[in-house]
């Protein structure tokens, strides 16, 4: 699998301004595009030529067992295929969290994104990868931006950039949007109380 991750040392951002592999894009309350309403996106790639990530909180009704039965046992609850975004919905991407003590660069079929979070090559034998993973998530499609597009959306206020925690990728959390905002502290935590049914003219 060709590495797609720009995991340069020192990348990452905790100030909420610059996205990087391993950071989260949290949809601002005013972002009403149905593809991204109250979504939390995990950034996989962010380069000058463009950016790529997957939505973490859009489970579908399709189970991993339905489409990738060999990987079902390794999938985190709920064992659904998640809708990663509106681009190339037939493409499957997989993120996993590596167990403590495992070096993802030494495991065939894994590409480090940041810290213990890895891309999993679904063409690899699951038995080879299983001992190193504590959970994984399969996504159909992804969210993508051309060069400069994401920066423009962030400047417009569509997205809030915050650090990710490994469990964000694999935890069973049906309220991830509010959960991520609340842990940021003031003033961002106040956005978690924003009514879901508010509409803007």
N, C-alpha and C positions, 0 to 999 in steps of 0.2 A: 504494500500500500504506500503510495507516494505521500510523504509528510506534507501537510498543508498548514502547519502551525508555525507562526513566527514567535518563538518562545525565547526572545532575547533576554539576557540577564538584565534585571532592573525594570523590565516592563511591568505594567500593572499600575493601578491607580486607586488611591483611597480618598482622593479629594472630590470625586464626583465630576471630573471634567473630561478625561481622556479614556476611551475604551481600550482594552488590551485583551489578548487571549486570557481567559480565566476570570474576566470581570462580568458583571451582570448589567444588562440594560433593563431598567424597570420602566414600564410605560407610565407616563404622567397621567393623572386623572383626566386631563383634557384630550388625550389621544383616543378618539372614538372610531378609528378605522377598525372594522370588525375583525380583521386579521390579527390585530394587536391590542385590542381592548383588554386592559388589566393583565397584560402578559409580563412574564419575566424571561428574558432571553440570556442564555449563556453564550458568551463570545468564544468562538473557536479560532477564528482568524481575523486579524485586523492589520492590513497593510495599505500602502499607498494606492494599490490597484483596486482595493475594495475590501469588504468585510463580510463575515459569515458567522451565523450563530443559529441556535435552535431554541424554540420556545419550550420552557420547562414545565408549564402548567396547563397544557391542553391535551389531556388523555383522550384517545378516540375509543370507539366501541370495539375496535379490532384488538384482539389479544396477540401477544408475541407468539403464543402457541399456534395461532391460526396461520401465521405467515413464516415464522422461523422457529419451528418446534424444537430444534436442537439447542436453541438459546433460551428457551422459556425458563428453565430451572435457574439460570443465572440472573434473570431479570428481577429488578426490585419491584415491590408492590407499589401501586397496582400493576399487574403484569400486562399492561396495555401498550399498544404502539401509540406514541405521542405524536401530535401534529407539530412538527418542528418549524413550520412556516409555509408560506404560500408558493415557494419556489420548488419546482421539480418534486411534486408530491409523490412520485413513484420511486424516488431515490431514498434509500434507507441509510441513515447515519446512526452510529451507536457510541454513546459515551459511557465510561465506566469509572469507578473509583477503586484504586489499587489498595490492597491491604498494607498495613504498616509493615515495613521491613522488606518490601519488594521494590526492586528497581525496574520501572516500566520500560526503560531502554534495553533491558536484558531479556525481555519477554517477547517472543515472536507474536506479531499481530497487534501490538500496542504502540501507539504514538502519543507521547506526552503532550498535553495541552498546557497545563500548569499545575504544579504540585502533584497531588495524587490523581488528578483527573486526566483521563486518557481517551483517545479515540480507539475504538475496537474495530479491527478488520473482520467483518462478518464472513469472509471467505476462509478464515483460519479455523482449525479444528477447535471447537469449544473446550475440549478436554485439555488442550495445551494452555489455555488462558484461565480456566476455572480456578486453579489454586491461587492465582494472584489477585483475583477480583473479590471485593465484598459486595458488589452490586453493579448493575448496568441498566441503561435505559435505551430503548430503540425509538428512533424518530423517523417519521415519514415526511420528507421534504425539509426545507430549511429556510431561514430568513437571510436574505442577501442584500448588499448595498454596493453600488458602483463607487468608483473613486470620488471622494468628497461628499457623497450623498448622506452618509451617516453623520458626518460632522455638521452638515446643514440641519439635519433633523434635531440633533442635540442642541445646537445653537438656538433653534426655534422653540426649544423646551418640550419636545415630544418625549425625550428619554432622560432618565436619571441614571447616571453611571455609578455603580457601587461595587465593592469587592464581593466576590462569591465565596461561599463556604463549600467544602466538598459535599456535604450532605444535601445542599440545594439540588444537586444533580440527581440524586437517587432516593431522596426521602419521600414518603407518602404524605404530602402536605397539600390539601385541597384549597388552602388559603395562602399560598406562597407569596402572592403579591403583597398582601398586608403584612405577612410575617417578615419579609425582607425589609419593608419600609420601617416597621416598628423597631427593628434592631439598629437602625441608623442613628437613633437619638434625634433630638430636636435640631432643626425644625422639620426634617424630612418625615419623622415618625407621625406627625400630624396628618400627613397625606393618607395614611392608612385608614383614617376615619372618614374619608371623603365618601359621600353617598354613591352607591353604585348606579343609581337610576338618574343621576343628574345629567341633563342634556344641555348643550351649548348652542346658542343661535349663531 
